[in-house]
Amino acid sequence: MAAWGERLAGVRGVLLDISGVLYDGGEDGGSPIPGSVEAVARLKRSRLKVRFCTNESQKSRGNLVGLLRRLGFDISEGEVTAPAPAASLILKERGLRPHLLVHDGVRSEFDQNDMSNPNCVVIADAGEAFSYQNMNKAFQVLMELENPVLISLGKGRYYKETSGLMLDVGAYTKALEYACGIEAEVVGKPSPEYFRSALKEMAVEAHEAQR
């Protein structure tokens, strides 16, 4: 295996995932993955730019950073690229009024969006809110639109918590895509545009970054 110095030649920035990479979530707040706090600290002491690129959509960016800081990570809100604030900006730019199927913990990210007479649906990892009633309401909103728009904050199949594997938003997004005969727009990983926005915030070109 090449030495780290050789592998990082020409690299100016590093994109780090959070859930399952830095920590495993859980009802008690979760726990850091062994060595991750020290690894982040070492990266921050280096010449490399560091940004945290997450699909976390059960917590606001502020709450997520607060949790990570309590777990020992040196991280600020401005260093995190998260799908909910990115989606909120897209909604404003396009004049979209969302019907939200999201976790209560992330609703505050959409406080500045007009939600009257919805003309799109935003779906995220809603946890226990993924009931038949709530899924059916999102389905009905989409079916009543002439040009239905479904925005998904990520498309993951599952993620890991301390209690085990958890079903992610991708499965529910696929259900709405199938039922409505549409394709969701993904704001979050694995969308290339999402990674480009993180690189832009770092002022780093794609070939200069390591993920």
Disulfide bonds with the S-S distance in Angstrom:
none
